[in-house]
Amino acid sequence: MNEDISKINYREVIEYSLDPLIVHTDLKIIYVNHAAEVFFKGNRQDIVGASPLDIFQESSKSAIHKRIQSAYAKPAEVIEETIFKLDGSKAEVELYCHPVFIGETKAIQTYVRDISEKKAYERKSKQLAHQINELSATLVPLLNGIAILPLVGSIDEERARQLLQLVPVKAKQQDVKFLIIDFSAIFQLDNVVTDYLFKINHVLSLLGITCIFTGLRPKLAIEAVQTDISLLSSPTMSTVKDALSYLGVH
């Protein structure tokens, strides 16, 4: 078995690897495999002899240089970077560097993994989530400076943070004097989210806007009390209809 392993030609293994691979030493590229030629859109002779720093943005070169130097001692952690291809196009990649010996020469072997599509998907998902969160912070205007904020679905810390950023601004823009925050479609709150809701209440109070909480289920009310946060210092009603009656809207 060991004899069979010793006969493996590792040059062929890395040459036909599907992952782009660069080997460099003293800031000079000495080898790239076929996958690297395809990825960087250039011939081997165009790449070998160049500096590995050439593919990076100017702002990243200093940090990458330090990283390369440290990789001679031990494998470096995987990092994400934006790099340039030979045709000038950019790609977002993960880089993994570790030391190797080429004969008597110590070099760095760098694997390159293209994550451009993954990062584009993450940005699109984040943008969509932001748009959904902004939509979920929509204040429904009524008469006489009264608006309703219907909370729907689950509220995590990110969504609570968005509410804190958006609700006071929208309330002021819409000249809201009384904001009814309805919890009828919310089934669970945690301490962090409840704290954000308290902050929204406090910010609105500083802006001269009165909050009225409706639809708090018994379990939610108990959770609010257990967090020792005075959400209940504001008027609370069973339903939106009760809140409107309280405000004299019939």
Solvent accessible surface area in square Angstrom, and as a share of the most:
residue,aa,sasa,rsa
1,M,175,0.78
2,N,122,0.62
3,E,127,0.57
4,D,90,0.47
5,I,78,0.39
6,S,88,0.57
7,K,157,0.66
8,I,80,0.41
9,N,79,0.40
10,Y,134,0.51
11,R,145,0.53
12,E,98,0.44
13,V,82,0.47
14,I,36,0.18
15,E,26,0.12
16,Y,167,0.63
17,S,34,0.22
18,L,168,0.84
19,D,70,0.36
20,P,15,0.09
21,L,0,0.00
22,I,5,0.02
23,V,3,0.02
24,H,5,0.02
25,T,17,0.10
26,D,124,0.64
27,L,51,0.25
28,K,108,0.46
29,I,4,0.02
30,I,62,0.32
31,Y,23,0.09
32,V,0,0.00
33,N,0,0.00
34,H,101,0.45
35,A,16,0.13
36,A,0,0.00
37,E,31,0.14
38,V,95,0.54
39,F,23,0.09
40,F,2,0.01
41,K,113,0.48
42,G,17,0.16
43,N,84,0.43
44,R,67,0.24
45,Q,137,0.61
46,D,82,0.42
47,I,11,0.05
48,V,57,0.33
49,G,40,0.39
50,A,36,0.28
51,S,30,0.19
52,P,6,0.04
53,L,26,0.13
54,D,86,0.45
55,I,22,0.11
56,F,13,0.05
57,Q,56,0.25
58,E,138,0.62
59,S,106,0.68
60,S,15,0.09
61,K,51,0.22
62,S,74,0.48
63,A,66,0.51
64,I,7,0.04
65,H,71,0.32
66,K,147,0.62
67,R,38,0.14
68,I,6,0.03
69,Q,96,0.43
70,S,61,0.39
71,A,0,0.00
72,Y,41,0.15
73,A,85,0.66
74,K,140,0.59
75,P,74,0.46
76,A,13,0.10
77,E,145,0.65
78,V,84,0.49
79,I,47,0.24
80,E,87,0.39
81,E,37,0.17
82,T,31,0.18
83,I,0,0.00
84,F,64,0.27
85,K,32,0.14
86,L,83,0.41
87,D,86,0.44
88,G,49,0.47
89,S,44,0.28
90,K,122,0.52
91,A,6,0.04
92,E,40,0.18
93,V,0,0.00
94,E,29,0.13
95,L,5,0.02
96,Y,80,0.30
97,C,7,0.04
98,H,35,0.16
99,P,33,0.20
100,V,30,0.17
101,F,136,0.57
102,I,86,0.44
103,G,69,0.66
104,E,171,0.77
105,T,63,0.37
106,K,80,0.34
107,A,0,0.00
108,I,0,0.00
109,Q,21,0.09
110,T,9,0.05
111,Y,65,0.25
112,V,2,0.01
113,R,136,0.50
114,D,71,0.37
115,I,4,0.02
116,S,35,0.23
117,E,151,0.68
118,K,90,0.38
119,K,43,0.18
120,A,49,0.38
121,Y,155,0.59
122,E,73,0.33
123,R,128,0.47
124,K,147,0.62
125,S,44,0.28
126,K,155,0.66
127,Q,111,0.49
128,L,101,0.50
129,A,47,0.37
130,H,77,0.35
131,Q,94,0.42
132,I,99,0.50
133,N,19,0.10
134,E,67,0.30
135,L,132,0.66
136,S,27,0.17
137,A,0,0.00
138,T,61,0.36
139,L,4,0.02
140,V,68,0.39
141,P,91,0.57
142,L,72,0.36
143,L,129,0.64
144,N,125,0.64
145,G,25,0.24
146,I,8,0.04
147,A,0,0.00
148,I,23,0.12
149,L,1,0.01
150,P,53,0.33
151,L,1,0.01
152,V,93,0.54
153,G,40,0.38
154,S,101,0.65
155,I,13,0.07
156,D,85,0.44
157,E,78,0.35
158,E,84,0.37
159,R,23,0.08
160,A,0,0.00
161,R,81,0.29
162,Q,18,0.08
163,L,1,0.00
164,L,41,0.21
165,Q,104,0.46
166,L,31,0.16
167,V,0,0.00
168,P,11,0.07
169,V,80,0.46
170,K,39,0.17
171,A,0,0.00
172,K,118,0.50
173,Q,139,0.62
174,Q,74,0.33
175,D,94,0.49
176,V,8,0.04
177,K,96,0.41
178,F,71,0.30
179,L,0,0.00
180,I,0,0.00
181,I,1,0.01
182,D,17,0.09
183,F,0,0.00
184,S,52,0.33
185,A,38,0.29
186,I,1,0.00
187,F,135,0.56
188,Q,127,0.56
189,L,9,0.05
190,D,77,0.40
191,N,100,0.51
192,V,71,0.41
193,V,0,0.00
194,T,0,0.00
195,D,49,0.26
196,Y,28,0.11
197,L,3,0.01
198,F,65,0.27
199,K,82,0.35
200,I,0,0.00
201,N,13,0.07
202,H,95,0.42
203,V,51,0.29
204,L,0,0.00
205,S,69,0.45
206,L,134,0.67
207,L,67,0.33
208,G,55,0.53
209,I,6,0.03
210,T,55,0.32
211,C,3,0.02
212,I,0,0.00
213,F,1,0.00
214,T,0,0.00
215,G,11,0.11
216,L,35,0.18
217,R,89,0.32
218,P,108,0.68
219,K,124,0.52
220,L,0,0.00
221,A,29,0.22
222,I,99,0.50
223,E,34,0.15
224,A,0,0.00
225,V,93,0.53
226,Q,138,0.61
227,T,26,0.15
228,D,133,0.69
229,I,30,0.15
230,S,62,0.40
231,L,1,0.00
232,L,77,0.38
233,S,88,0.57
234,S,17,0.11
235,P,41,0.25
236,T,59,0.34
237,M,46,0.21
238,S,84,0.54
239,T,66,0.38
240,V,38,0.22
241,K,156,0.66
242,D,61,0.32
243,A,0,0.00
244,L,36,0.18
245,S,55,0.35
246,Y,124,0.47
247,L,37,0.19
248,G,50,0.48
249,V,38,0.22
250,H,197,0.88
